[in-house]
Amino acid sequence: MKKKILFEKEKFSFKRKCYKKNCLNPGIYKAPKSKDEIKNYIWFCEEHIKSYNKNWNYCKNMSQKEMEKHIELDTIGWRPTWNFSTKIAKFRNFEKIFSNYFDFFKKKKHQSKINKKNLKIKNALKVLDIKIENLTINSLESNYKKLVKKYHPDKNNGSKKYEEKLKEINQAFEEIKKNLVKNLN
C-alpha cells in the first residue's frame, strides 16, 4: 500500500474531451447546447470555444418585438407583475365601496380651510383698500407703498396707534402675496 503524504497535491486530469470531432484536447470550457437548451452544456477546448462564441447569437431568429419583450422581461427578472394603477375598474368607485370609512372622505375640513383662507384674503384686501376685481400685482404694490408712507411711525411722531396699523398693513400684504400672487403670474 502506497503511503499518502499529507500536503501532497493530487494530479488533476481532465475526463472530458472537446466536443468538436477529431479534437483530442480536454474540454475545459462549457457552453450552452442551444438557445432552447441553455442549461445543458457542451464542453470545448480553448481553441474551439473561441470559434463557438464568435458564431453564437441568441437573438438570431427573433423579431424586433420579440427582442424588446425579452429585454422587458429581463428587467423584471422574468417574474410575473400586475398592474396596480387606479385605472382598473375595481378602484373607480373606491369612495362608494368604502363609504366614509374612518371619515377618510370627509370634504368639510378641506372646504372650511378654503373658507378661512378666503376670509383672510378678503380681510387683507380690505386693509389695503383694494377691490378683488381690480387686483393686479402693480395695484397691490402701489397701494401698499402709499399706506406704508401714510402710516409709518417716523412720519407720525412714533405713535403706537400708527405702528399697529403699519403691522396690520404688512401682514395683509404678506397674506395676499403668499396666496394670490402665485395665481396672478
Protein Blocks (a to p, Z undefined) as FASTA:
>chain_A
ZZddfklccddddfbdcfbghiabdcfbccdfblmlmmbccdddfklmmmmmmmpcfklm
pcfklmmmmmmmmmnoopacddfbfkbmklmmmmmmmgoihhlmpcklmmmmmmmmmmmm
mmmmmmnopafklgcfklmmmmmmmmmmmmpmklnoopaklmmmmmmmmmmmmmmmmmmm
mmmZZ
